[in-house]
Amino acid sequence: MAKKRSGGTDRHSELGLKREDLVSMHRTMLLARFCDERQWAFNRQGKAPFVVPVSGHEAAQVGSAWAFEAGKDVFCPYYRDMALVLALGFTPRDVFLGLFGKAEDPSSGGRQMPAHWGSRRLNIISGSSPIATQVLHAAGIAYAKRYKKEDAVVGTWFGEGGTSEGDWHGAMNFAGIHKLPLVFVCENNQYAISVHESKQVAGRVYKRAEGYGFPGVEADGNDVLETFRVTKEAVDRARAGDGPTLIELRTYRFFSHTSDDDDRTYRTRAEVEQAKRNDPIPRFERYLVETGILSEDDIAAARAEAKEEVARQAAEAQEADFPDPDSAARHVFAEDGGAA
């Protein structure tokens, strides 16, 4: 084991996080990174037609997910939220079942595009491709939870580009009026596909909350503990009946927007390499070593184990069955006179 630094109180202890929390958070971030690398490899091999990368967003997603109560709260993610759903209970096999469009894909049974996350078991509401529509769903669900007096908080995630959509503003306004138990999480990676945030938002995203009557906060989305801290405060506030919060997490995506995008047309390699110097995973690993949670050898072992697990589960997903072609119209048209 690593030697623990002497003196002072560790940040995670002040936040109420235990060693097992930090080890699990680290493992989830690694799983997301290695899933991302493998899905890109499949794409380049022609085995996965469409990929949405997560690399760079792991701390923003894992830190914010950890602040909610799995099994009780409700989650409305967006397509880049692989690390988020892994933190909530997805497995790498689930990720690749969706990527390959297999029958066991938990999100849609192979009927939806990859990265349209959904799970009835995990309270993850499947979204769709139009930007920010999941934010409206979140507001409606939060209203229902409050109306029924159920102890649940709803979280919804989106990029800064989504804050230009009318759906987003409608959800913000509705949430503010009704003091809904809702946490809005903006993963601001500075680019809405190719559009830089300077051409997307006049000012800062988090400041927009003031116009809708509730708090907005900004945090370093590459710091998993800081992300957890601000999200936990927002979740506690919502659960206490004090209404919504808008969180802006500043981060950066290391790859193109999707496999159909070429980011070299709108940002330089020097900019990307500069951003990678603040990679959230090595940054968290330095903290784990400094606090004696893990040693350098522990981290190397964790990386090797996570990489092997991703490879094994990806191979299992490749071998899984595709949906029966005869079931193509299921959930599209009414069957046996019943509802669709």
SEGUMAR-245985 format. One record per residue (C-alpha): x negated, y, z; residue in three letters. Coordinates in steps of 0.001 Angstrom, whole numbers, plus 500000, padded with zeros to 6 digits. Each point is the difference from the previous one (the first is absolute). Last residue first. Example, Ala and Ser with C-alpha at 12.3 -4.5 7.8 and 13.67 -1.06 7.14 Angstrom:
486330498940507140SER;501370496560500660ALA;
//
This chain:
548069500001470927ALA;503210499464501922ALA;501941496816499519GLY;501978498687497014GLY;497763496973499667ASP;496969502237499489GLU;500101503736499520ALA;497275501361497696PHE;496518501281500790VAL;499194498142503228HIS;499269496874497920ARG;499736500790496287ALA;496534498451499596ALA;500919496804501884SER;499913497790496894ASP;496368501020499517PRO;499140498172503266ASP;497679502287501932PRO;496256499297499691PHE;498530497273502152ASP;496977500427502275ALA;496487499149498760GLU;498905503625499682GLN;501387500718503465ALA;497831497263501497GLU;496941501454498250ALA;500783503425501468ALA;500336498366503415GLN;496555498434499786ARG;498256503105498642ALA;501646502237502609VAL;499038497651502818GLU;496405499782498768GLU;499689503794499910LYS;501516500315503465ALA;497616497410501454GLU;496933501582498404ALA;500977503477501207ARG;500733498769503505ALA;496650498195500122ALA;498128503126498915ALA;501929501997502604ILE;499195497547502768ASP;496317500066499002ASP;499967503803500210GLU;501542499652503461SER;503644500546500843LEU;501929501828502725ILE;496797501365501483GLY;501108503623499750THR;497297501024497520GLU;500523496831497943VAL;503753500504499642LEU;499489503697499251TYR;497537499203497216ARG;502503497498498634GLU;502675502686499824PHE;497790502147497761ARG;498978496960497976PRO;503738499436499293ILE;501157503602499519PRO;497571500764497133ASP;498723503537500636ASN;496999499591497704ARG;502535498729497459LYS;501270503567499554ALA;496587501148498731GLN;499922497083497570GLU;503405501028498642VAL;498963503621499540GLU;496739499005498293ALA;501906497712497662ARG;501937503056498814THR;503758500440500079ARG;502660500495497305TYR;499223497810496984THR;497829497600501986ARG;503156498963501869ASP;501034497647497208ASP;503526498811500796ASP;501801496778499015ASP;498291498015502801SER;501624502411502429THR;499133503400501495HIS;496337499313499236SER;497713498764502753PHE;498579501496503208PHE;503208501562501261ARG;499456502885502404TYR;501300501002503445THR;501667502866501877ARG;502954498722502004LEU;502923502435500051GLU;502547499131502680ILE;503575501315499909LEU;501943499501503225THR;503632499087500610PRO;502363500441502940GLY;499816500388503767ASP;502026496881500779GLY;497371498328502189ALA;499281497492497241ARG;499180502830497595ALA;497542501608502421ARG;498369496657500763ASP;499625499344496264VAL;498480503454499417ALA;497531499638502878GLU;499093496519498769LYS;499435501388496509THR;497616502689501239VAL;497954497542502041ARG;499976497148497482PHE;498598502277497294THR;497375501247502418GLU;499048496398500746LEU;499842498957496339VAL;497815502955498989ASP;500101500279496196ASN;503434501631500181GLY;498575502995501842ASP;503080501694501409ALA;502603502672499236GLU;503177500609501956VAL;503502501186499109GLY;502667500703502574PRO;503745500372499347PHE;502429502600498694GLY;500054499415496267TYR;497908503033499088GLY;497481499045502662GLU;499484496616498341ALA;498382501664496973ARG;496894500685502060LYS;499010496320499789TYR;499619500173496215VAL;497515502859499933ARG;500141503127497868GLY;501594500106496563ALA;500107496278499218VAL;499485498219496677GLN;497508502106498039LYS;497556500249502913SER;500857496370500764GLU;498234498884496831HIS;502152498507497241VAL;498499496848498465SER;502131497377501812ILE;501302502269502748ALA;496455500694501212TYR;498814501339503358GLN;500175496691501890ASN;502770501357502229ASN;501615497041501719GLU;503161501770501163CYS;501742498309502928VAL;503590501049500822PHE;501139498683503395VAL;503732499598500552LEU;502220499794503069PRO;502367502605498489LEU;500513503474501385LYS;503182500388497887HIS;499118503280498295ILE;496295499205499805GLY;500496496551498513ALA;502440501319497386PHE;497561502760498981ASN;497055497633499759MET;502030497457498026ALA;501150502646497532GLY;496458501312499665HIS;498694496529499188TRP;502774499268497516ASP;499293503319498273GLY;496500498829499188GLU;496930502170500539SER;499216498229503303THR;499542496767498064GLY;496770501326498529GLY;498569500116503535GLU;500248496223500147GLY;502699498078501826PHE;500741498106503231TRP;503252499534501928THR;500470499010503624GLY;503313499300501690VAL;500340499860503785VAL;502273497521501726ALA;501902499748503259ASP;503513499762498567GLU;502568502650500866LYS;502154498961497020LYS;499984503572498663TYR;496273500329500712ARG;499191496807498122LYS;502290500991497129ALA;498369503438499718TYR;496552498368499976ALA;501147497673497212ILE;501215502932497926GLY;496813501966500561ALA;497856496991499095ALA;501945499411496790HIS;499412503633499045LEU;496274499533500589VAL;500026496825497895GLN;500972502120496986THR;496661501800500303ALA;498731499247496457ILE;502090497857497664PRO;498397496512499974SER;502248498238502486SER;499929499291503706GLY;500519496837501994SER;500946500606503619ILE;497630498379502491ILE;501901498747503057ASN;497494497109500404LEU;502439497140499335ARG;501830501935497273ARG;496684500500498230SER;499169502537497289GLY;496992501456498237TRP;500166501294496441HIS;496257499375499596ALA;500379497776496920PRO;502984500708497734MET;503242498306501010GLN;501667496687499183ARG;497352497594501323GLY;502104498929502972GLY;500524503650500886SER;497856501107502920SER;499234496618501532PRO;498389498642496797ASP;500840496295500246GLU;501084499751496348ALA;496722501407498711LYS;499540503381498314GLY;496183499791499954PHE;499470503153502083LEU;502962499154502223GLY;498622496561500861LEU;496655501764500396PHE;501179502252502827VAL;501912497195501715ASP;496855497836499930ARG;498069502880501566PRO;502506499811502863THR;502751502505500802PHE;500632500602503702GLY;500249503715500729LEU;496257500665499770ALA;499945498292496599LEU;502921502237499015VAL;498012503128500880LEU;496809498778498350ALA;501899499496496730MET;501634503428500132ASP;499200501350496522ARG;503543499314498683TYR;501894502014502576TYR;501195498921503414PRO;503449500112501637CYS;499629498336503407PHE;502553499257502700VAL;499304499664503728ASP;500916497057502222LYS;498112496957498724GLY;496716501856499939ALA;499883502915502410GLU;498292503036498446PHE;496638501622500821ALA;497985497218498347TRP;501460500879496593ALA;498447503488500155SER;496500498727500714GLY;500251497236497414VAL;501192502321497227GLN;497759503009500496ALA;497014497803500851ALA;500398497872496862GLU;500533502854497520HIS;496519499959498410GLY;500647496822498006SER;503750499549499430VAL;500155499283496274PRO;503174499506497911VAL;499462497197497478VAL;501857499056496811PHE;499461497206497478PRO;498475497430502361ALA;498205497064498338LYS;498289501977497227GLY;496562499491501522GLN;499733503744500745ARG;503293499795501857ASN;498916496961501988PHE;496839501850501037ALA;502077503015501050TRP;502198497671502069GLN;496881498597501659ARG;498608503399501004GLU;503347501097501395ASP;500531496800501951CYS;496481500499501404PHE;500795503535501146ARG;503391499048501455ALA;498584497013501870LEU;497216502184501392LEU;502453502604501291MET;502063497247501602THR;496932498530501708ARG;499006503395501399HIS;503491500601501365MET;500016496528501529SER;496651500564501742VAL;501164503421501195LEU;503246498679501408ASP;498236497060501660GLU;497678502436501781ARG;502956501868501454LYS;501661503217498833LEU;501633502314502540GLY;498895503164498220LEU;497538500968502732GLU;498587496492499762SER;499539500403496245HIS;498020503189500437ARG;497471498438502367ASP;499615501729503333THR;496662501479500955GLY;496718498442501042GLY;498053497035498620SER;500211498541496526ARG;500930496343499902LYS;497339497531498894LYS;501177497845497146ALA;501063496430500562MET;
//
